[in-house]
Amino acid sequence: MKIAIVGCGSRHKMFSGSVVEDYADKHEIVALCDSNAHRLGLASKAVPKPGTNGVATYLAPDFDRLIEEQKPDTIVVATPDFLHSDYIVRAFEAGCDVICEKPLTIDLTRLKQILEAQERTGQKVMVTFNYRYSPARTQIKQLLASGTIGTVTAVDFRWHLDRVHGADYFRRWHRQKENSGGLLVHKSTHHFDLLNWWLNSAPSDVYASGRRAFYHPEMAVELGLSDRGARCADCQVSDKCAFHLDLEGDAELASLYREAEADDGYYRDLCVFDAEIGIEDTMQAHIRYASGVTANYTLTAYSPWEGLEIKFQGTKGDITHRHVEVHGVFGGERAHAGDEAVTTELHLAGEEPRMLDVPLGEGHHGGADPVMLGYIFDPDNMEPDQYGRASDHVAGGWSILTGIAANASIETGSAVNVQSMLRARGIRLAALGT
Ligand SMILES: NC(=O)c1ccc[n+]([C@@H]2O[C@H](COP(=O)([O-])OP(=O)(O)OC[C@H]3O[C@@H](n4cnc5c(N)ncnc54)[C@H](O)[C@@H]3O)[C@@H](O)[C@H]2O)c1
């Protein structure tokens, strides 16, 4: 496969590193594209091309020329979320397939553009839902699909982002809904995708609440940070702020972001307590699925610990899964540094509850990333995927619809029927499961 990557920030490294280090005999990165010349230069250094002047690089306005000159088969899209749709549509129109970072996109207008371009061109997009591939999450799919707890009836799902990982969404582009769709789209796309996949169904009705309860100016005052600056780099109270991100104290942050600022004014360390932040940090949704299952969902972004807790209630018993996660994000002190704990308890009616052996994987996101990369770049050497983990435009579309409906519900205060929402915008999306 001839691959071009657009968006050469932090996440693109997973793709470029994987191709260069593990799959160079099968695939080639033929070009890189970014709006920031500094980051583009850094990215190209990491893609060695023996005997040449290096991999071809293109600034964002030259993306179409990239396709014309380098003729990639596949475009990896790893830009900020609001830009995904534009690159997907242009890639499709030029005859390329796409591997897209989550979320597929952030709103209905852009979703419609992607679906129409897909129908017109027949090209494919794979959304990289790495969480599906973590062995612990695959085990749950297996348990539910085999009817271990009978018919699933109700779910309680809580995801906690801690004060390091959670805070990071309030520092940069994610902090405005027009860039990320808010956390109910940007982050919860993973969680709602897991629910859709686990339950083999799609959301039909969503009622949600959400507010910014922690990352706001009054909290800064409460924490004794009244003299805070607009960004960490020139903040007078950084020495007493638990959310201080030292761009210069970390070699990777310094080279990827601090030294690239002059090109585009992208500041990676804006104050998490800014008044102008437009996303919520406390969100709850009640979701009804087409299959009849109902789910309660909570996402917070300032928890003292990071991880997920989920309970599936079934007609024969229940499954309770808990994962204390520590992500390798930048800055802050972690309460659970180096510690990962995953448990799954099965409790069948009339029996004692028992802890299951949970398979664990090596690598990022609970062992998910390496497995997913294997299926993307070397599927012939992987076991057949009996769990249907690869996600296309349909799964990608459904995974954002719960969050888009939740955002609409927060705005209006009313429950949102997903099919009515789609009909009103003339969007046709194939059904998902039952
Ligand atoms: N699946 C996961 O676990 C996971 C983890 C992290 C990020 N992501 C996703 O990866 C994507 C990128 O996130 P990130 O953390 O790397 O962000 P980032 O800000 O580090 O990188 C984004 C890059 O896109 C570039 N860019 C901005 N505008 C552009 C344009 N018009 N054309 C081309 N390039 C442009 C920026 O200069 C930057 O280099 C997001 O969609 C995010 O949701 C997924």
PDBQT file of the ligand as one rigid body, heavy atoms in Angstrom, charges set to zero:
ROOT
HETATM    1  N1  LIG A 501      -7.544   6.836  18.910  1.00  0.00    +0.000 N 
HETATM    2  C1  LIG A 501      -6.894   7.478  19.858  1.00  0.00    +0.000 C 
HETATM    3  O1  LIG A 501      -6.702   6.927  20.926  1.00  0.00    +0.000 OA
HETATM    4  C2  LIG A 501      -6.414   8.887  19.600  1.00  0.00    +0.000 A 
HETATM    5  C3  LIG A 501      -5.455   9.439  20.469  1.00  0.00    +0.000 A 
HETATM    6  C4  LIG A 501      -5.029  10.750  20.195  1.00  0.00    +0.000 A 
HETATM    7  C5  LIG A 501      -5.549  11.457  19.133  1.00  0.00    +0.000 A 
HETATM    8  N2  LIG A 501      -6.478  10.876  18.307  1.00  0.00    +0.000 N 
HETATM    9  C6  LIG A 501      -7.024  11.626  17.158  1.00  0.00    +0.000 C 
HETATM   10  O2  LIG A 501      -5.968  11.986  16.280  1.00  0.00    +0.000 OA
HETATM   11  C7  LIG A 501      -6.233  13.247  15.659  1.00  0.00    +0.000 C 
HETATM   12  C8  LIG A 501      -5.045  14.170  15.884  1.00  0.00    +0.000 C 
HETATM   13  O3  LIG A 501      -4.873  14.410  17.276  1.00  0.00    +0.000 OA
HETATM   14  P1  LIG A 501      -3.453  14.865  17.857  1.00  0.00    +0.000 P 
HETATM   15  O4  LIG A 501      -3.522  14.676  19.326  1.00  0.00    +0.000 OA
HETATM   16  O5  LIG A 501      -2.362  14.240  17.083  1.00  0.00    +0.000 OA
HETATM   17  O6  LIG A 501      -3.502  16.441  17.549  1.00  0.00    +0.000 OA
HETATM   18  P2  LIG A 501      -2.239  17.410  17.290  1.00  0.00    +0.000 P 
HETATM   19  O7  LIG A 501      -2.738  18.768  17.496  1.00  0.00    +0.000 OA
HETATM   20  O8  LIG A 501      -1.061  16.926  18.034  1.00  0.00    +0.000 OA
HETATM   21  O9  LIG A 501      -1.923  17.170  15.729  1.00  0.00    +0.000 OA
HETATM   22  C9  LIG A 501      -2.759  17.637  14.702  1.00  0.00    +0.000 C 
HETATM   23  C10 LIG A 501      -1.879  17.975  13.520  1.00  0.00    +0.000 C 
HETATM   24  O10 LIG A 501      -2.731  18.406  12.442  1.00  0.00    +0.000 OA
HETATM   25  C11 LIG A 501      -2.108  19.534  11.842  1.00  0.00    +0.000 C 
HETATM   26  N3  LIG A 501      -3.089  20.349  11.119  1.00  0.00    +0.000 N 
HETATM   27  C12 LIG A 501      -3.865  21.355  11.596  1.00  0.00    +0.000 A 
HETATM   28  N4  LIG A 501      -4.596  21.877  10.590  1.00  0.00    +0.000 NA
HETATM   29  C13 LIG A 501      -4.277  21.181   9.475  1.00  0.00    +0.000 A 
HETATM   30  C14 LIG A 501      -4.709  21.244   8.120  1.00  0.00    +0.000 A 
HETATM   31  N5  LIG A 501      -5.627  22.133   7.707  1.00  0.00    +0.000 N 
HETATM   32  N6  LIG A 501      -4.186  20.367   7.240  1.00  0.00    +0.000 NA
HETATM   33  C15 LIG A 501      -3.247  19.470   7.623  1.00  0.00    +0.000 A 
HETATM   34  N7  LIG A 501      -2.806  19.371   8.889  1.00  0.00    +0.000 NA
HETATM   35  C16 LIG A 501      -3.320  20.203   9.807  1.00  0.00    +0.000 A 
HETATM   36  C17 LIG A 501      -1.467  20.269  13.004  1.00  0.00    +0.000 C 
HETATM   37  O11 LIG A 501      -0.460  21.174  12.570  1.00  0.00    +0.000 OA
HETATM   38  C18 LIG A 501      -0.902  19.107  13.803  1.00  0.00    +0.000 C 
HETATM   39  O12 LIG A 501       0.383  18.765  13.364  1.00  0.00    +0.000 OA
HETATM   40  C19 LIG A 501      -7.538  13.755  16.268  1.00  0.00    +0.000 C 
HETATM   41  O13 LIG A 501      -8.606  13.480  15.403  1.00  0.00    +0.000 OA
HETATM   42  C20 LIG A 501      -7.681  12.944  17.552  1.00  0.00    +0.000 C 
HETATM   43  O14 LIG A 501      -9.042  12.723  17.891  1.00  0.00    +0.000 OA
HETATM   44  C21 LIG A 501      -6.890   9.607  18.531  1.00  0.00    +0.000 A 
ENDROOT
TORSDOF 0
